[in-house]
Amino acid sequence: MNISVGDILVMKKNHPCGNNRFLVLRVGMDFKLRCEKCGHEVMLPRSKAEKGIRRVLPKEPA
Protein backbone atom coordinates (compact mmCIF):
# COMPACT_ATOMS: atom_id res chain seq x y z
CA MET A 1 0.00 0.00 0.00
CA ASN A 2 1.42 3.39 -1.01
CA ILE A 3 0.89 5.82 1.87
CA SER A 4 3.01 8.91 2.51
CA VAL A 5 3.24 11.63 5.14
CA GLY A 6 0.48 14.21 4.69
CA ASP A 7 -2.11 11.81 3.27
CA ILE A 8 -5.52 11.55 4.91
CA LEU A 9 -6.75 8.06 5.81
CA VAL A 10 -10.46 7.31 6.03
CA MET A 11 -10.68 4.41 8.46
CA LYS A 12 -13.36 1.71 8.84
CA LYS A 13 -13.85 2.39 12.55
CA ASN A 14 -14.46 5.79 14.11
CA HIS A 15 -12.27 7.41 16.73
CA PRO A 16 -14.10 7.80 20.08
CA CYS A 17 -14.72 11.48 19.21
CA GLY A 18 -16.84 10.33 16.23
CA ASN A 19 -14.44 11.13 13.37
CA ASN A 20 -12.94 8.54 10.98
CA ARG A 21 -10.39 10.75 9.14
CA PHE A 22 -6.74 10.73 10.23
CA LEU A 23 -3.70 12.69 9.00
CA VAL A 24 -0.53 10.63 8.49
CA LEU A 25 2.38 12.10 10.49
CA ARG A 26 4.89 9.24 10.24
CA VAL A 27 5.27 6.14 8.05
CA GLY A 28 7.44 3.09 8.69
CA MET A 29 6.92 -0.08 10.70
CA ASP A 30 4.40 1.98 12.67
CA PHE A 31 2.03 4.70 11.48
CA LYS A 32 1.60 7.86 13.54
CA LEU A 33 -1.84 9.31 12.88
CA ARG A 34 -3.60 12.46 14.10
CA CYS A 35 -7.39 12.64 14.37
CA GLU A 36 -8.66 15.49 12.20
CA LYS A 37 -11.43 16.44 14.66
CA CYS A 38 -9.88 16.31 18.15
CA GLY A 39 -6.13 16.27 17.36
CA HIS A 40 -5.37 13.10 19.34
CA GLU A 41 -2.26 11.30 18.05
CA VAL A 42 -2.16 7.50 17.77
CA MET A 43 0.65 5.06 16.93
CA LEU A 44 -0.48 1.88 15.16
CA PRO A 45 1.50 -1.06 13.81
CA ARG A 46 1.56 -0.97 10.01
CA SER A 47 -0.33 -4.28 9.65
CA LYS A 48 -3.21 -3.14 11.87
CA ALA A 49 -3.42 0.30 10.23
CA GLU A 50 -3.51 -1.14 6.69
CA LYS A 51 -6.35 -3.52 7.62
CA GLY A 52 -8.44 -0.62 8.94
CA ILE A 53 -8.08 1.72 5.95
CA ARG A 54 -11.19 2.29 3.86
CA ARG A 55 -9.79 5.00 1.55
CA VAL A 56 -6.61 7.09 1.11
CA LEU A 57 -7.02 10.75 0.20
CA PRO A 58 -3.67 12.04 -1.17
CA LYS A 59 -2.35 15.38 0.07
CA GLU A 60 -3.04 18.38 -2.09
CA PRO A 61 0.04 19.76 -3.91
CA ALA A 62 1.09 23.11 -2.45
All heavy atoms as TSV, in Angstrom:
chain	resi	resn	atom	element	x	y	z
A	1	MET	N	N	0.843	-1.169	0.000
A	1	MET	CA	C	0.000	0.000	0.000
A	1	MET	C	C	0.894	1.239	0.000
A	1	MET	O	O	1.851	1.312	0.754
A	1	MET	CB	C	-0.890	-0.042	1.241
A	1	MET	CG	C	-2.038	0.898	1.181
A	1	MET	SD	S	-3.207	0.589	2.499
A	1	MET	CE	C	-4.418	-0.343	1.610
A	2	ASN	N	N	0.583	2.206	-0.851
A	2	ASN	CA	C	1.418	3.394	-1.012
A	2	ASN	C	C	0.830	4.555	-0.217
A	2	ASN	O	O	-0.057	5.255	-0.682
A	2	ASN	CB	C	1.516	3.737	-2.495
A	2	ASN	CG	C	2.600	4.739	-2.766
A	2	ASN	OD1	O	3.384	5.077	-1.881
A	2	ASN	ND2	N	2.648	5.221	-3.993
A	3	ILE	N	N	1.352	4.762	0.984
A	3	ILE	CA	C	0.889	5.820	1.870
A	3	ILE	C	C	2.081	6.688	2.226
A	3	ILE	O	O	3.155	6.172	2.525
A	3	ILE	CB	C	0.257	5.233	3.139
A	3	ILE	CG1	C	-0.960	4.396	2.765
A	3	ILE	CG2	C	-0.134	6.326	4.108
A	3	ILE	CD1	C	-1.491	3.563	3.877
A	4	SER	N	N	1.906	8.005	2.179
A	4	SER	CA	C	3.011	8.907	2.513
A	4	SER	C	C	2.553	9.931	3.547
A	4	SER	O	O	1.351	10.091	3.797
A	4	SER	CB	C	3.536	9.598	1.260
A	4	SER	OG	O	2.519	10.357	0.655
A	5	VAL	N	N	3.527	10.616	4.131
A	5	VAL	CA	C	3.240	11.634	5.138
A	5	VAL	C	C	2.402	12.745	4.503
A	5	VAL	O	O	2.668	13.185	3.395
A	5	VAL	CB	C	4.550	12.202	5.709
A	5	VAL	CG1	C	4.279	13.354	6.651
A	5	VAL	CG2	C	5.327	11.108	6.413
A	6	GLY	N	N	1.358	13.162	5.195
A	6	GLY	CA	C	0.477	14.215	4.693
A	6	GLY	C	C	-0.810	13.695	4.089
A	6	GLY	O	O	-1.747	14.469	3.878
A	7	ASP	N	N	-0.876	12.395	3.796
A	7	ASP	CA	C	-2.109	11.809	3.273
A	7	ASP	C	C	-3.163	11.768	4.381
A	7	ASP	O	O	-2.846	11.780	5.565
A	7	ASP	CB	C	-1.877	10.381	2.774
A	7	ASP	CG	C	-1.068	10.324	1.496
A	7	ASP	OD1	O	-0.864	11.372	0.865
A	7	ASP	OD2	O	-0.635	9.218	1.132
A	8	ILE	N	N	-4.420	11.686	3.964
A	8	ILE	CA	C	-5.523	11.548	4.910
A	8	ILE	C	C	-6.085	10.145	4.729
A	8	ILE	O	O	-6.397	9.732	3.611
A	8	ILE	CB	C	-6.615	12.592	4.639
A	8	ILE	CG1	C	-6.020	13.960	4.657
A	8	ILE	CG2	C	-7.801	12.380	5.558
A	8	ILE	CD1	C	-6.535	14.933	5.630
A	9	LEU	N	N	-6.205	9.404	5.838
A	9	LEU	CA	C	-6.754	8.059	5.807
A	9	LEU	C	C	-8.178	8.086	6.328
A	9	LEU	O	O	-8.435	8.635	7.399
A	9	LEU	CB	C	-5.920	7.112	6.678
A	9	LEU	CG	C	-4.440	6.999	6.350
A	9	LEU	CD1	C	-3.790	6.021	7.313
A	9	LEU	CD2	C	-4.226	6.560	4.919
A	10	VAL	N	N	-9.092	7.508	5.564
A	10	VAL	CA	C	-10.462	7.315	6.029
A	10	VAL	C	C	-10.518	5.877	6.528
A	10	VAL	O	O	-10.321	4.938	5.752
A	10	VAL	CB	C	-11.479	7.560	4.891
A	10	VAL	CG1	C	-12.891	7.328	5.386
A	10	VAL	CG2	C	-11.323	8.962	4.329
A	11	MET	N	N	-10.737	5.719	7.833
A	11	MET	CA	C	-10.683	4.409	8.465
A	11	MET	C	C	-12.074	3.768	8.539
A	11	MET	O	O	-13.087	4.451	8.447
A	11	MET	CB	C	-10.105	4.539	9.878
A	11	MET	CG	C	-8.740	5.207	9.914
A	11	MET	SD	S	-7.467	4.330	9.025
A	11	MET	CE	C	-6.976	3.137	10.231
A	12	LYS	N	N	-12.097	2.442	8.719
A	12	LYS	CA	C	-13.356	1.708	8.845
A	12	LYS	C	C	-14.055	2.017	10.162
A	12	LYS	O	O	-15.268	2.142	10.208
A	12	LYS	CB	C	-13.101	0.209	8.737
A	12	LYS	CG	C	-12.668	-0.234	7.356
A	12	LYS	CD	C	-12.423	-1.718	7.318
A	12	LYS	CE	C	-11.905	-2.149	5.950
A	12	LYS	NZ	N	-11.538	-3.556	5.924
A	13	LYS	N	N	-13.266	2.125	11.239
A	13	LYS	CA	C	-13.850	2.393	12.553
A	13	LYS	C	C	-13.623	3.852	12.927
A	13	LYS	O	O	-12.602	4.437	12.603
A	13	LYS	CB	C	-13.216	1.498	13.615
A	13	LYS	CG	C	-13.592	0.053	13.455
A	13	LYS	CD	C	-13.154	-0.745	14.649
A	13	LYS	CE	C	-13.646	-2.174	14.524
A	13	LYS	NZ	N	-13.305	-2.958	15.698
A	14	ASN	N	N	-14.566	4.408	13.659
A	14	ASN	CA	C	-14.463	5.788	14.107
A	14	ASN	C	C	-13.592	5.893	15.348
A	14	ASN	O	O	-13.519	4.977	16.161
A	14	ASN	CB	C	-15.842	6.347	14.444
A	14	ASN	CG	C	-16.692	6.570	13.219
A	14	ASN	OD1	O	-16.199	6.581	12.115
A	14	ASN	ND2	N	-17.975	6.733	13.417
A	15	HIS	N	N	-12.964	7.045	15.492
A	15	HIS	CA	C	-12.265	7.410	16.730
A	15	HIS	C	C	-13.354	7.662	17.783
A	15	HIS	O	O	-14.496	7.964	17.420
A	15	HIS	CB	C	-11.438	8.676	16.451
A	15	HIS	CG	C	-10.519	9.052	17.550
A	15	HIS	ND1	N	-10.749	10.129	18.356
A	15	HIS	CD2	C	-9.367	8.494	17.975
A	15	HIS	CE1	C	-9.773	10.229	19.242
A	15	HIS	NE2	N	-8.921	9.242	19.024
A	16	PRO	N	N	-13.067	7.542	19.065
A	16	PRO	CA	C	-14.104	7.796	20.080
A	16	PRO	C	C	-14.768	9.174	19.976
A	16	PRO	O	O	-15.901	9.341	20.430
A	16	PRO	CB	C	-13.351	7.662	21.401
A	16	PRO	CG	C	-12.263	6.694	21.095
A	16	PRO	CD	C	-11.857	6.993	19.673
A	17	CYS	N	N	-14.109	10.151	19.370
A	17	CYS	CA	C	-14.718	11.479	19.212
A	17	CYS	C	C	-15.755	11.491	18.088
A	17	CYS	O	O	-16.470	12.474	17.919
A	17	CYS	CB	C	-13.651	12.542	18.964
A	17	CYS	SG	S	-12.871	12.457	17.344
A	18	GLY	N	N	-15.832	10.430	17.284
A	18	GLY	CA	C	-16.838	10.334	16.228
A	18	GLY	C	C	-16.305	10.550	14.826
A	18	GLY	O	O	-17.038	10.408	13.858
A	19	ASN	N	N	-15.030	10.863	14.680
A	19	ASN	CA	C	-14.439	11.128	13.370
A	19	ASN	C	C	-13.724	9.872	12.860
A	19	ASN	O	O	-13.224	9.081	13.649
A	19	ASN	CB	C	-13.439	12.284	13.493
A	19	ASN	CG	C	-12.983	12.805	12.158
A	19	ASN	OD1	O	-13.686	12.683	11.166
A	19	ASN	ND2	N	-11.809	13.392	12.125
A	20	ASN	N	N	-13.669	9.693	11.537
A	20	ASN	CA	C	-12.944	8.544	10.981
A	20	ASN	C	C	-11.844	8.965	10.005
A	20	ASN	O	O	-11.339	8.156	9.258
A	20	ASN	CB	C	-13.909	7.561	10.314
A	20	ASN	CG	C	-14.545	8.119	9.063
A	20	ASN	OD1	O	-14.527	9.312	8.824
A	20	ASN	ND2	N	-15.125	7.249	8.271
A	21	ARG	N	N	-11.453	10.249	10.027
A	21	ARG	CA	C	-10.387	10.750	9.144
A	21	ARG	C	C	-9.153	11.087	9.965
A	21	ARG	O	O	-9.223	11.794	10.961
A	21	ARG	CB	C	-10.862	11.996	8.396
A	21	ARG	CG	C	-11.971	11.689	7.405
A	21	ARG	CD	C	-12.602	12.951	6.867
A	21	ARG	NE	N	-11.634	13.893	6.347
A	21	ARG	CZ	C	-11.510	14.236	5.079
A	21	ARG	NH1	N	-12.324	13.725	4.197
A	21	ARG	NH2	N	-10.602	15.096	4.696
A	22	PHE	N	N	-7.992	10.555	9.511
A	22	PHE	CA	C	-6.741	10.730	10.226
A	22	PHE	C	C	-5.659	11.229	9.276
A	22	PHE	O	O	-5.549	10.741	8.149
A	22	PHE	CB	C	-6.286	9.407	10.848
A	22	PHE	CG	C	-7.172	8.933	11.962
A	22	PHE	CD1	C	-8.323	8.209	11.701
A	22	PHE	CD2	C	-6.844	9.201	13.274
A	22	PHE	CE1	C	-9.138	7.770	12.724
A	22	PHE	CE2	C	-7.650	8.764	14.309
A	22	PHE	CZ	C	-8.795	8.048	14.036
A	23	LEU	N	N	-4.842	12.175	9.743
A	23	LEU	CA	C	-3.701	12.690	8.998
A	23	LEU	C	C	-2.484	11.837	9.321
A	23	LEU	O	O	-2.233	11.537	10.491
A	23	LEU	CB	C	-3.440	14.148	9.401
A	23	LEU	CG	C	-2.208	14.817	8.815
A	23	LEU	CD1	C	-2.360	14.977	7.305
A	23	LEU	CD2	C	-1.970	16.155	9.480
A	24	VAL	N	N	-1.724	11.448	8.295
A	24	VAL	CA	C	-0.529	10.629	8.490
A	24	VAL	C	C	0.641	11.549	8.855
A	24	VAL	O	O	0.993	12.447	8.088
A	24	VAL	CB	C	-0.194	9.822	7.218
A	24	VAL	CG1	C	1.082	9.015	7.408
A	24	VAL	CG2	C	-1.348	8.921	6.831
A	25	LEU	N	N	1.242	11.309	10.036
A	25	LEU	CA	C	2.384	12.102	10.492
A	25	LEU	C	C	3.699	11.366	10.291
A	25	LEU	O	O	4.739	11.992	10.112
A	25	LEU	CB	C	2.227	12.448	11.973
A	25	LEU	CG	C	0.988	13.250	12.352
A	25	LEU	CD1	C	0.925	13.432	13.863
A	25	LEU	CD2	C	0.997	14.592	11.660
A	26	ARG	N	N	3.673	10.028	10.360
A	26	ARG	CA	C	4.894	9.236	10.244
A	26	ARG	C	C	4.557	7.892	9.598
A	26	ARG	O	O	3.509	7.316	9.873
A	26	ARG	CB	C	5.485	9.003	11.627
A	26	ARG	CG	C	6.819	8.323	11.591
A	26	ARG	CD	C	7.362	8.059	12.976
A	26	ARG	NE	N	8.000	6.748	12.878
A	26	ARG	CZ	C	8.116	5.906	13.860
A	26	ARG	NH1	N	7.646	6.191	15.037
A	26	ARG	NH2	N	8.698	4.763	13.670
A	27	VAL	N	N	5.453	7.420	8.731
A	27	VAL	CA	C	5.270	6.139	8.050
A	27	VAL	C	C	6.515	5.301	8.273
A	27	VAL	O	O	7.626	5.808	8.270
A	27	VAL	CB	C	5.039	6.351	6.540
A	27	VAL	CG1	C	4.877	5.034	5.818
A	27	VAL	CG2	C	3.844	7.236	6.297
A	28	GLY	N	N	6.341	4.026	8.477
A	28	GLY	CA	C	7.444	3.091	8.686
A	28	GLY	C	C	6.852	1.777	9.145
A	28	GLY	O	O	5.815	1.352	8.649
A	29	MET	N	N	7.491	1.135	10.116
A	29	MET	CA	C	6.921	-0.078	10.701
A	29	MET	C	C	5.654	0.252	11.482
A	29	MET	O	O	4.775	-0.571	11.633
A	29	MET	CB	C	7.928	-0.756	11.630
A	29	MET	CG	C	9.025	-1.474	10.887
A	29	MET	SD	S	8.417	-2.786	9.816
A	29	MET	CE	C	7.811	-3.944	11.021
A	30	ASP	N	N	5.589	1.484	11.978
A	30	ASP	CA	C	4.396	1.985	12.666
A	30	ASP	C	C	3.899	3.213	11.916
A	30	ASP	O	O	4.677	3.910	11.276
A	30	ASP	CB	C	4.730	2.415	14.103
A	30	ASP	CG	C	5.184	1.255	14.961
A	30	ASP	OD1	O	4.602	0.171	14.840
A	30	ASP	OD2	O	6.110	1.446	15.760
A	31	PHE	N	N	2.605	3.464	12.012
A	31	PHE	CA	C	2.034	4.703	11.484
A	31	PHE	C	C	1.710	5.596	12.668
A	31	PHE	O	O	1.179	5.136	13.670
A	31	PHE	CB	C	0.724	4.441	10.734
A	31	PHE	CG	C	0.891	3.874	9.352
A	31	PHE	CD1	C	-0.221	3.557	8.608
A	31	PHE	CD2	C	2.125	3.659	8.795
A	31	PHE	CE1	C	-0.102	3.039	7.335
A	31	PHE	CE2	C	2.262	3.144	7.516
A	31	PHE	CZ	C	1.137	2.844	6.796
A	32	LYS	N	N	2.034	6.883	12.543
A	32	LYS	CA	C	1.597	7.857	13.537
A	32	LYS	C	C	0.508	8.679	12.868
A	32	LYS	O	O	0.736	9.289	11.820
A	32	LYS	CB	C	2.748	8.749	14.001
A	32	LYS	CG	C	2.365	9.660	15.140
A	32	LYS	CD	C	3.583	10.341	15.723
A	32	LYS	CE	C	3.207	11.087	16.982
A	32	LYS	NZ	N	4.393	11.702	17.598
A	33	LEU	N	N	-0.679	8.657	13.461
A	33	LEU	CA	C	-1.840	9.312	12.881
A	33	LEU	C	C	-2.378	10.360	13.838
A	33	LEU	O	O	-2.292	10.188	15.057
A	33	LEU	CB	C	-2.943	8.280	12.604
A	33	LEU	CG	C	-2.549	7.056	11.788
A	33	LEU	CD1	C	-3.690	6.061	11.749
A	33	LEU	CD2	C	-2.147	7.452	10.384
A	34	ARG	N	N	-2.947	11.429	13.281
A	34	ARG	CA	C	-3.603	12.456	14.096
A	34	ARG	C	C	-5.055	12.561	13.666
A	34	ARG	O	O	-5.353	12.731	12.482
A	34	ARG	CB	C	-2.927	13.805	13.924
A	34	ARG	CG	C	-3.615	14.894	14.768
A	34	ARG	CD	C	-3.055	16.282	14.539
A	34	ARG	NE	N	-1.665	16.334	14.942
A	34	ARG	CZ	C	-0.763	17.108	14.340
A	34	ARG	NH1	N	-1.092	17.865	13.325
A	34	ARG	NH2	N	0.478	17.111	14.767
A	35	CYS	N	N	-5.956	12.490	14.636
A	35	CYS	CA	C	-7.385	12.641	14.371
A	35	CYS	C	C	-7.635	14.052	13.867
A	35	CYS	O	O	-7.140	15.022	14.446
A	35	CYS	CB	C	-8.188	12.363	15.642
A	35	CYS	SG	S	-9.963	12.593	15.413
A	36	GLU	N	N	-8.401	14.185	12.786
A	36	GLU	CA	C	-8.664	15.495	12.198
A	36	GLU	C	C	-9.615	16.332	13.051
A	36	GLU	O	O	-9.606	17.544	12.968
A	36	GLU	CB	C	-9.280	15.319	10.804
A	36	GLU	CG	C	-8.322	14.728	9.818
A	36	GLU	CD	C	-7.933	15.718	8.765
A	36	GLU	OE1	O	-8.808	16.181	8.037
A	36	GLU	OE2	O	-6.737	16.020	8.691
A	37	LYS	N	N	-10.438	15.695	13.879
A	37	LYS	CA	C	-11.428	16.435	14.665
A	37	LYS	C	C	-10.869	16.900	16.006
A	37	LYS	O	O	-10.923	18.078	16.328
A	37	LYS	CB	C	-12.662	15.561	14.883
A	37	LYS	CG	C	-13.789	16.257	15.614
A	37	LYS	CD	C	-15.008	15.377	15.691
A	37	LYS	CE	C	-16.144	16.060	16.433
A	37	LYS	NZ	N	-17.293	15.166	16.547
A	38	CYS	N	N	-10.304	15.962	16.795
A	38	CYS	CA	C	-9.882	16.311	18.154
A	38	CYS	C	C	-8.379	16.498	18.291
A	38	CYS	O	O	-7.911	17.008	19.310
A	38	CYS	CB	C	-10.374	15.266	19.154
A	38	CYS	SG	S	-9.578	13.656	18.995
A	39	GLY	N	N	-7.572	16.073	17.308
A	39	GLY	CA	C	-6.132	16.275	17.357
A	39	GLY	C	C	-5.366	15.216	18.128
A	39	GLY	O	O	-4.161	15.332	18.285
A	40	HIS	N	N	-6.036	14.168	18.601
A	40	HIS	CA	C	-5.366	13.101	19.342
A	40	HIS	C	C	-4.444	12.326	18.406
A	40	HIS	O	O	-4.814	12.022	17.279
A	40	HIS	CB	C	-6.410	12.165	19.954
A	40	HIS	CG	C	-5.835	11.127	20.843
A	40	HIS	ND1	N	-5.484	11.384	22.135
A	40	HIS	CD2	C	-5.535	9.819	20.620
A	40	HIS	CE1	C	-4.994	10.279	22.673
A	40	HIS	NE2	N	-5.026	9.320	21.772
A	41	GLU	N	N	-3.219	12.029	18.867
A	41	GLU	CA	C	-2.258	11.299	18.051
A	41	GLU	C	C	-2.189	9.844	18.494
A	41	GLU	O	O	-2.181	9.557	19.692
A	41	GLU	CB	C	-0.882	11.955	18.145
A	41	GLU	CG	C	-0.869	13.321	17.504
A	41	GLU	CD	C	0.487	13.968	17.495
A	41	GLU	OE1	O	1.475	13.344	17.927
A	41	GLU	OE2	O	0.561	15.124	17.045
A	42	VAL	N	N	-2.129	8.937	17.518
A	42	VAL	CA	C	-2.157	7.502	17.773
A	42	VAL	C	C	-1.029	6.848	16.993
A	42	VAL	O	O	-0.779	7.204	15.836
A	42	VAL	CB	C	-3.503	6.906	17.294
A	42	VAL	CG1	C	-3.570	5.425	17.548
A	42	VAL	CG2	C	-4.670	7.618	17.931
A	43	MET	N	N	-0.341	5.886	17.619
A	43	MET	CA	C	0.653	5.060	16.928
A	43	MET	C	C	0.042	3.677	16.721
A	43	MET	O	O	-0.448	3.071	17.675
A	43	MET	CB	C	1.922	4.921	17.763
A	43	MET	CG	C	2.712	6.199	17.908
A	43	MET	SD	S	3.750	6.594	16.513
A	43	MET	CE	C	4.952	5.308	16.559
A	44	LEU	N	N	0.056	3.201	15.484
A	44	LEU	CA	C	-0.480	1.881	15.160
A	44	LEU	C	C	0.563	1.081	14.397
A	44	LEU	O	O	1.272	1.644	13.558
A	44	LEU	CB	C	-1.712	1.995	14.256
A	44	LEU	CG	C	-3.005	2.520	14.834
A	44	LEU	CD1	C	-4.039	2.641	13.724
A	44	LEU	CD2	C	-3.523	1.601	15.898
A	45	PRO	N	N	0.644	-0.225	14.654
A	45	PRO	CA	C	1.500	-1.056	13.806
A	45	PRO	C	C	0.994	-1.012	12.363
A	45	PRO	O	O	-0.207	-0.901	12.121
A	45	PRO	CB	C	1.346	-2.461	14.382
A	45	PRO	CG	C	0.709	-2.285	15.705
A	45	PRO	CD	C	-0.002	-0.970	15.703
A	46	ARG	N	N	1.920	-1.082	11.421
A	46	ARG	CA	C	1.563	-0.974	10.005
A	46	ARG	C	C	0.494	-1.990	9.595
A	46	ARG	O	O	-0.460	-1.657	8.893
A	46	ARG	CB	C	2.818	-1.148	9.143
A	46	ARG	CG	C	2.561	-0.945	7.681
A	46	ARG	CD	C	3.841	-1.118	6.870
A	46	ARG	NE	N	3.630	-0.557	5.565
A	46	ARG	CZ	C	4.014	0.648	5.187
A	46	ARG	NH1	N	4.643	1.424	6.024
A	46	ARG	NH2	N	3.768	1.094	3.985
A	47	SER	N	N	0.627	-3.232	10.051
A	47	SER	CA	C	-0.326	-4.279	9.652
A	47	SER	C	C	-1.744	-3.946	10.112
A	47	SER	O	O	-2.704	-4.097	9.359
A	47	SER	CB	C	0.115	-5.632	10.208
A	47	SER	OG	O	0.187	-5.574	11.619
A	48	LYS	N	N	-1.886	-3.469	11.337
A	48	LYS	CA	C	-3.213	-3.138	11.866
A	48	LYS	C	C	-3.790	-1.912	11.167
A	48	LYS	O	O	-4.985	-1.861	10.864
A	48	LYS	CB	C	-3.130	-2.901	13.369
A	48	LYS	CG	C	-4.468	-2.727	14.008
A	48	LYS	CD	C	-4.376	-2.739	15.514
A	48	LYS	CE	C	-5.774	-2.632	16.100
A	48	LYS	NZ	N	-5.773	-2.738	17.545
A	49	ALA	N	N	-2.954	-0.919	10.900
A	49	ALA	CA	C	-3.419	0.299	10.230
A	49	ALA	C	C	-3.887	-0.015	8.807
A	49	ALA	O	O	-4.931	0.474	8.373
A	49	ALA	CB	C	-2.314	1.337	10.205
A	50	GLU	N	N	-3.134	-0.834	8.078
A	50	GLU	CA	C	-3.506	-1.140	6.695
A	50	GLU	C	C	-4.809	-1.930	6.618
A	50	GLU	O	O	-5.567	-1.767	5.674
A	50	GLU	CB	C	-2.378	-1.888	5.989
A	50	GLU	CG	C	-1.210	-0.976	5.647
A	50	GLU	CD	C	-0.102	-1.669	4.881
A	50	GLU	OE1	O	-0.099	-2.918	4.812
A	50	GLU	OE2	O	0.766	-0.952	4.357
A	51	LYS	N	N	-5.085	-2.771	7.601
A	51	LYS	CA	C	-6.354	-3.516	7.618
A	51	LYS	C	C	-7.542	-2.597	7.836
A	51	LYS	O	O	-8.637	-2.876	7.367
A	51	LYS	CB	C	-6.332	-4.570	8.716
A	51	LYS	CG	C	-5.470	-5.756	8.408
A	51	LYS	CD	C	-5.526	-6.756	9.539
A	51	LYS	CE	C	-4.542	-7.883	9.312
A	51	LYS	NZ	N	-4.510	-8.809	10.449
A	52	GLY	N	N	-7.337	-1.500	8.581
A	52	GLY	CA	C	-8.439	-0.618	8.935
A	52	GLY	C	C	-8.709	0.509	7.967
A	52	GLY	O	O	-9.641	1.279	8.158
A	53	ILE	N	N	-7.919	0.605	6.892
A	53	ILE	CA	C	-8.082	1.722	5.949
A	53	ILE	C	C	-9.221	1.430	4.977
A	53	ILE	O	O	-9.278	0.368	4.368
A	53	ILE	CB	C	-6.780	1.965	5.166
A	53	ILE	CG1	C	-5.689	2.437	6.121
A	53	ILE	CG2	C	-7.001	2.986	4.051
A	53	ILE	CD1	C	-4.322	2.526	5.487
A	54	ARG	N	N	-10.119	2.386	4.849
A	54	ARG	CA	C	-11.188	2.285	3.859
A	54	ARG	C	C	-10.785	3.004	2.569
A	54	ARG	O	O	-11.012	2.509	1.476
A	54	ARG	CB	C	-12.471	2.891	4.416
A	54	ARG	CG	C	-13.618	2.833	3.439
A	54	ARG	CD	C	-14.922	3.154	4.077
A	54	ARG	NE	N	-15.289	2.054	4.969
A	54	ARG	CZ	C	-16.227	2.127	5.890
A	54	ARG	NH1	N	-16.895	3.242	6.061
A	54	ARG	NH2	N	-16.509	1.098	6.642
A	55	ARG	N	N	-10.145	4.200	2.719
A	55	ARG	CA	C	-9.789	4.998	1.551
A	55	ARG	C	C	-8.601	5.891	1.907
A	55	ARG	O	O	-8.460	6.332	3.032
A	55	ARG	CB	C	-11.000	5.856	1.146
A	55	ARG	CG	C	-10.887	6.529	-0.172
A	55	ARG	CD	C	-12.203	7.136	-0.647
A	55	ARG	NE	N	-12.690	8.165	0.264
A	55	ARG	CZ	C	-13.899	8.161	0.830
A	55	ARG	NH1	N	-14.737	7.189	0.589
A	55	ARG	NH2	N	-14.258	9.129	1.635
A	56	VAL	N	N	-7.751	6.182	0.926
A	56	VAL	CA	C	-6.611	7.087	1.109
A	56	VAL	C	C	-6.859	8.320	0.256
A	56	VAL	O	O	-7.048	8.227	-0.951
A	56	VAL	CB	C	-5.280	6.412	0.687
A	56	VAL	CG1	C	-4.135	7.390	0.828
A	56	VAL	CG2	C	-5.035	5.164	1.489
A	57	LEU	N	N	-6.869	9.487	0.913
A	57	LEU	CA	C	-7.016	10.752	0.196
A	57	LEU	C	C	-5.638	11.392	0.119
A	57	LEU	O	O	-5.076	11.778	1.156
A	57	LEU	CB	C	-7.974	11.678	0.943
A	57	LEU	CG	C	-9.369	11.108	1.237
A	57	LEU	CD1	C	-10.142	12.064	2.112
A	57	LEU	CD2	C	-10.102	10.828	-0.041
A	58	PRO	N	N	-5.028	11.488	-1.072
A	58	PRO	CA	C	-3.674	12.044	-1.168
A	58	PRO	C	C	-3.649	13.511	-0.786
A	58	PRO	O	O	-4.652	14.222	-0.932
A	58	PRO	CB	C	-3.295	11.838	-2.626
A	58	PRO	CG	C	-4.562	11.587	-3.347
A	58	PRO	CD	C	-5.569	11.094	-2.360
A	59	LYS	N	N	-2.484	13.964	-0.308
A	59	LYS	CA	C	-2.349	15.378	0.069
A	59	LYS	C	C	-2.423	16.245	-1.171
A	59	LYS	O	O	-2.026	15.833	-2.267
A	59	LYS	CB	C	-1.044	15.607	0.824
A	59	LYS	CG	C	0.196	15.266	0.059
A	59	LYS	CD	C	1.426	15.450	0.903
A	59	LYS	CE	C	2.613	14.902	0.169
A	59	LYS	NZ	N	3.813	14.901	0.962
A	60	GLU	N	N	-2.939	17.457	-0.982
A	60	GLU	CA	C	-3.039	18.384	-2.089
A	60	GLU	C	C	-1.675	19.005	-2.363
A	60	GLU	O	O	-0.972	19.382	-1.422
A	60	GLU	CB	C	-4.033	19.510	-1.776
A	60	GLU	CG	C	-5.463	19.046	-1.635
A	60	GLU	CD	C	-5.843	18.747	-0.189
A	60	GLU	OE1	O	-5.140	19.205	0.729
A	60	GLU	OE2	O	-6.817	18.040	0.007
A	61	PRO	N	N	-1.246	19.114	-3.619
A	61	PRO	CA	C	0.036	19.762	-3.910
A	61	PRO	C	C	-0.010	21.236	-3.528
A	61	PRO	O	O	-0.995	21.923	-3.790
A	61	PRO	CB	C	0.229	19.568	-5.404
A	61	PRO	CG	C	-1.098	19.206	-5.946
A	61	PRO	CD	C	-1.912	18.637	-4.811
A	62	ALA	N	N	1.069	21.710	-2.919
A	62	ALA	CA	C	1.094	23.107	-2.455
A	62	ALA	C	C	1.631	24.036	-3.513
A	62	ALA	O	O	2.305	23.707	-4.415
A	62	ALA	CB	C	1.947	23.213	-1.209
